[in-house]
Amino acid sequence: MSDRAALLKGIRVRLVVFVVCLALSGATAFPLVHELHWAESALRALSVPEHLPALMGWTERVRRGLDTADADYPFLLYGTDWLAFAHLVIAVAFYGPYRDPVRNIWVVEFGMIACVGIVPLALVCGPLRGIPFWWTLIDMSFGVFGVIPLYGVRRRIKRLEALPVNTARTGGQCTV
């Protein structure tokens, strides 16, 4: 396998993993009420209330809030539907770098900027919304865990860009 083909394969595999994680994290925003009931039951079964009472207290509070919103103000949950949709739309944008990484490196850089932006958003909005600091750290970890693979993809794209393009017998078209 040529260097070019190996780099392209590595880029594509990493992009697919990133997109799957992005889409799954977004899709979990649709069934929040049911997920939280399931999570609360699982935490109780694992004896979490005895070992991590703050986590259990927060989970119960969020579940009660979602139950109330779902019963009395279901339109509030429409915001999480849009959050899920945004994740899915952003995931689709990564098809560009999958097809042509060099031309569409800007999508990867946009994703990196979005990941970095999670940190100030969580630090500012978390306290404004009464989110415990330890949960804010969890939220910020999504940005950290997102930017790491994207940075690796960007580095590989830059290496791919630096390789000479094989234009023999293709009429000037790039062969990848």
LINJO-V436112 format. One record per helix or strand of 2 or more residues. SS is the DSSP state (hx for helix, st for strand). FROM is the first residue (numbers start at 1). LEN is the number of residues. Records with the same first field share a line. If there is no record, write none. Layout:
BEGIN
SS->FROM-LEN, FROM-LEN
END
This chain:
BEGIN
hx->3-25, 32-14, 48-4, 53-20, 74-20, 95-5, 105-24, 133-30
END
